[in-house]
């Protein structure tokens, strides 16, 4: 049996092709199923892209916060010698 989607030859007892085409529901039902699987794949890809965008943004905010805290600590360390009092005996 030849798959109408990918033209791969399958044994007559096959329920589905390796490409995902189901031989069980031929006709209009199959095309609806095929379109639904495409829509589900597109939605999965959109969710993965959105997830990675959110993770990247959160990482950028956290990294920016860490850098800001390090800069603030460095600035404070630079100011400390200016605040030191004169320790020479009078």
C-alpha positions in Angstrom: 0.0 0.0 0.0 1.5 3.4 -1.0 1.1 6.3 1.3 -0.7 9.2 -0.3 1.3 11.7 1.7 4.9 10.6 1.3 4.6 7.9 -1.4 6.4 5.4 0.8 5.4 1.7 0.1 3.9 0.1 3.3 2.8 -3.5 3.9 -1.0 -4.1 3.5 -1.4 -4.8 7.2 0.1 -1.4 8.2 -2.2 0.9 10.2 -0.1 4.0 9.7 2.9 5.1 7.6 6.2 6.2 9.0 5.4 9.8 8.1 2.4 9.7 10.4 -0.4 9.2 7.9 -3.0 6.8 9.3 -4.5 4.3 6.9 -7.4 3.6 9.2 -9.3 6.8 8.6 -9.1 7.5 4.9 -11.0 10.3 3.2 -12.2 13.6 4.7 -11.7 12.4 8.3 -8.0 11.7 7.5 -7.4 15.2 6.1 -9.0 16.8 9.2 -6.8 14.6 11.4 -3.8 15.6 9.4 -4.6 19.3 9.6 -5.2 19.0 13.3 -1.8 17.4 13.8 -0.2 20.2 11.8 -2.0 22.8 14.0 -0.9 21.0 17.2 2.7 20.9 16.0 2.6 24.6 15.2 1.1 25.3 18.6 3.8 23.2 20.3 6.5 25.1 18.4 5.0 28.4 19.4 4.8 27.3 23.1 8.5 26.2 23.0 9.6 29.5 21.4 7.6 31.5 24.0 9.1 29.4 26.8 12.6 30.1 25.6 11.9 33.8 25.2 10.6 34.0 28.7 13.5 32.0 30.1 15.9 34.3 28.2 14.3 37.4 29.5 14.3 36.1 33.1 17.9 35.2 32.8 18.8 38.6 31.4 17.0 40.3 34.3 18.7 38.1 36.9 22.1 38.6 35.2 21.6 42.4 35.1 20.7 42.4 38.8 23.8 40.4 39.6 26.0 42.8 37.6 24.3 45.8 39.3 24.9 44.4 42.7 28.6 43.7 41.9 29.0 47.2 40.6 27.4 48.6 43.8 29.6 46.5 46.0 32.7 47.6 44.0 31.7 51.3 44.3 31.2 50.9 48.0 34.6 49.3 48.4 36.2 52.2 46.5 34.5 54.8 48.8 35.6 53.1 52.0 39.1 54.5 51.9 37.7 58.0 51.5 35.6 57.5 54.6 38.6 56.2 56.7 39.6 58.5 59.6 43.0 59.7 60.2 44.6 57.1 62.6 47.9 59.0 63.2 48.6 59.8 66.8 48.1 63.5 67.7 
